[in-house]
Amino acid sequence: MPGTVVVRNGKIAEARAGRSRVDGVRNIDVGKLVVMPGVVDVHVHVNEPGRTEWEGFATAGRAAVAGGVTTTVVMPLNCSPVATSVEALNGEVRAAEGVCACDFGFWGGVVPGNVGELKKLWDAGVLGFKCFTVHSGIDEFPNVTRSDLEEAMPMIASLRGGRAVLLAHAEDPGAIEAARGRSGLDGEPRDYRKYLASRPPESELRAIQMMVEMCRATGCRTHIVHVSSGDSLPVIAKAKQALTGFSAETCPHYLAFAAEEIKDGATEFKCAPPIREMWHREALWRGLKDGVLDLVASDHSPAPAELKSLKEGNLAKAWGGIAGLQVQLPAVWSGAHARGCSLADIARWMCEAPAKLAGIEDQKGKIAPGMDADLLVLDPDAEWTVRGGELEHRHKATPYDGRSVRGVVHATFVRGKQVFSSGKVAFGAGLDGERAFAKEASGRWVKRSRA
């Protein structure tokens, strides 16, 4: 519907129904395009410092704002050193400041033996914590066991009156170890079905069940990242009915793709947990629409071509990670539109709910007075074809290459400043004429409210 958003000093001063000119400020008329809150992506791997050749804040920030993402919350790996201490966190902050085009926050890492660091990380400004229940892919960030969680989760639950949250990569190592041998993947490492069999839905389900038990026992807010399996949804739904602090997300690639469509050797599709069969995809869409799943986050995790085994197509050894930060909004909107969902649903799943998870809902995720003026301008009906080579990610291999999607981001504003222009629509904000980014990267470190 027609509306007017008034921005002053980087904040939304007023949001009113109907079109109206406002005296004393520059007026921008977007015509029939849609103004939305900027996307808040709470699951991004920016591997700087230490592995900037995988992805860095400069390239990730450009990819983010080109895709309408105005805030990223960065995972505590695969930077080096990993962010399991305040010293390592400060290294991430230094790497991002003056370089990242979007605003950024951080999760702290939970690994065996670092419970003494958690309050220090919290006081230093992390928005919450992340753990793995299975090997993370790098030895510097080992997975936790139940006994580790019995130490860490009460500590997290004690922070800020129980409002700190633990995010969990939930897969069961025992189930994966047993499945790997049966799968035959080592003998036929290009076979996607064998990779799929090596990380079965049972693994995700077992680990989620453990996290539910730990949430109940400790009172610690618990969030399950990248749910891939429809089998997990009944357990999550039951947990959410019984526990006020339990939530879950899925990712654009689980909503966009299906195992039946993936060719053998296509390592650009490899992630963990894996992209599963079509019925899982449709179950995840139902989970979103029914509120069992709270939000969508990219889990953006690119890697150099040799680590992705792009030439060999070896799914057994390729890095598991999807490059999708820039295209997540049109990817999700395409599927949502086809299933009768609205842009209001998108705003809830990709803006409002992620901001709430991270404890920054008083700053980000909504168009309302007092919020940061993080906005995107979208043509929701325009269709285009993704070309991996044209994306801003450091590495261009992406499963979205060649895919037709719906929704074009024409402009992105971070705290009222235009930081991206598609070059196809003039807004009079200094970036008109051609596809462009703001000359200065003005992203800031986002910390939770002290209230």
C-alpha positions, 0 to 999 in steps of 0.5 A, spaced: 500 500 500 502 507 499 506 509 504 511 515 506 517 513 511 521 519 514 528 519 515 532 523 520 539 522 522 539 515 520 533 513 524 526 512 522 522 518 524 515 517 522 512 511 518 505 514 515 500 511 510 499 514 503 504 518 499 505 525 502 511 530 501 515 532 507 518 539 508 525 540 510 528 533 507 530 530 500 524 527 498 525 520 494 519 517 490 520 510 488 513 509 484 510 502 484 516 499 487 516 496 494 520 499 500 522 494 505 526 493 511 533 491 510 534 484 510 537 481 517 542 475 516 544 472 522 548 466 519 554 468 515 561 466 515 566 471 513 572 468 514 576 474 516 582 475 519 585 468 517 582 466 511 580 472 507 581 468 501 575 464 502 571 470 504 572 477 507 568 483 509 569 487 503 566 482 498 561 480 503 559 487 505 558 488 497 554 482 496 550 483 502 548 490 500 547 488 493 542 483 495 538 488 500 542 485 506 543 491 511 545 487 517 549 481 517 551 477 524 557 473 523 559 466 525 565 465 530 568 460 524 572 460 519 576 466 521 583 464 524 583 465 530 576 462 531 572 467 535 572 463 542 575 469 546 575 476 546 582 477 543 579 473 537 573 477 537 576 484 537 580 481 531 574 480 527 572 487 529 578 490 526 577 487 520 570 489 519 571 496 521 572 501 515 571 495 510 564 492 510 558 496 507 553 493 511 552 493 519 555 487 522 554 483 529 558 477 531 556 470 535 561 468 540 563 460 539 562 455 544 567 449 544 570 444 549 573 448 555 572 455 554 566 456 558 570 461 562 570 465 556 563 466 555 561 472 560 567 475 557 565 475 550 558 477 552 560 483 556 565 485 549 558 485 545 557 478 542 549 477 540 549 470 543 553 464 542 554 458 537 556 451 537 557 444 533 554 438 536 558 434 530 565 436 527 565 443 524 569 442 518 576 445 522 579 442 527 580 449 531 573 449 532 571 442 535 564 440 537 561 440 544 558 433 547 552 433 552 557 434 558 560 440 555 553 443 554 551 441 561 557 446 563 556 452 558 548 452 557 547 454 565 552 460 564 549 462 557 542 462 561 545 466 566 546 472 562 542 478 561 536 475 565 536 469 560 535 472 554 542 470 551 541 465 546 545 458 544 545 457 536 546 449 535 549 446 528 545 440 530 547 433 527 549 427 531 556 424 530 554 417 531 549 417 526 553 420 521 559 415 522 555 409 522 551 412 515 558 414 512 560 407 512 553 404 509 553 410 504 558 408 499 561 415 498 568 413 499 568 409 493 563 413 489 565 420 491 561 424 486 555 420 487 550 426 490 545 420 493 551 417 496 553 424 500 546 425 502 545 418 505 552 419 509 548 425 513 541 422 514 535 425 517 536 421 523 542 425 524 539 431 525 533 429 529 537 425 534 541 432 535 535 436 535 532 432 540 538 432 545 538 440 544 531 440 546 533 436 552 538 441 554 534 447 553 529 444 558 534 442 563 538 448 563 533 454 561 538 456 556 535 459 550 536 455 544 536 456 536 537 450 531 540 453 525 539 450 518 534 445 519 534 441 513 529 435 514 521 435 514 522 429 519 525 434 524 519 439 524 514 435 529 520 435 534 521 442 533 513 444 534 512 440 540 518 443 543 516 450 542 509 448 545 513 446 551 519 451 551 518 459 551 526 459 549 526 454 543 526 456 536 529 454 529 531 456 522 532 454 515 536 456 509 534 459 502 538 453 499 533 448 502 527 452 500 530 453 493 533 446 491 531 439 491 536 433 491 532 430 485 535 436 481 542 435 483 547 432 478 553 428 481 559 432 482 556 438 483 560 440 489 557 447 489 551 444 492 554 441 497 553 443 504 551 440 511 546 438 513 545 436 505 540 439 501 534 433 501 529 430 497 523 434 494 518 432 500 523 435 505 523 442 501 515 442 501 515 440 509 520 446 510 515 451 506 509 448 511 514 449 517 515 456 515 508 458 514 505 454 520 510 458 524 514 451 526 520 455 523 521 462 525 526 465 520 530 464 514 538 465 514 543 464 508 548 460 512 553 463 506 559 459 506 564 460 500 570 457 499 576 457 494 575 453 488 580 447 490 577 446 497 570 446 493 573 440 489 570 444 483 574 440 477 574 433 481 567 434 483 569 430 489 563 430 494 567 426 499 572 431 500 569 438 498 568 444 503 561 444 505 558 451 504 553 455 499 555 461 496 548 465 497 548 471 501 547 476 495 541 472 492 537 469 498 532 475 498 530 473 490 531 466 491 526 465 497 521 470 494 521 466 488 519 460 492 514 464 497 510 467 491 509 461 488 506 458 494 501 464 495 506 467 501 506 475 501 512 480 502 509 481 509 511 474 510 518 475 507 519 481 512 517 477 518 522 471 516 528 475 514 528 481 517 523 482 524 524 474 526 532 474 525 533 481 529 529 478 535 533 472 535 539 477 535 537 481 540 537 487 536 529 488 534 529 495 537 534 497 532 533 493 526 528 489 522 522 493 522 519 500 519 517 503 525 519 510 528 526 510 532 529 504 528 535 504 524 533 507 517 535 500 514 531 500 507 531 496 501 527 498 494 525 492 491 521 490 484 517 484 486 515 482 480 521 483 475 525 476 474 532 475 472 537 470 471 543 469 476 550 469 473 555 467 478 560 471 475 557 477 476 556 476 484 560 480 489 562 474 493 569 473 493 568 466 490 563 465 484 561 458 484 554 458 487 548 453 486 544 459 484 548 460 477 543 460 471 537 460 476 531 464 474 529 468 480 523 473 482 525 480 485 530 485 483 533 490 489 534 497 486 537 500 492 539 499 499 540 504 505 543 503 511 542 508 517 539 512 511 545 512 507 544 509 500 550 504 499 547 500 493 544 502 486 542 497 481 543 503 476 536 502 473 532 507 477 534 514 479 533 516 487 537 522 487 541 520 493 548 520 489 548 513 486 544 514 480 547 513 473 550 506 473 550 500 478 554 503 484 556 502 491 557 508 496 565 510 496 566 509 503 564 502 507 560 505 513 558 499 516 558 499 524 558 494 529 551 492 532 551 491 539 544 489 543 541 494 547 543 495 554 536 495 556 
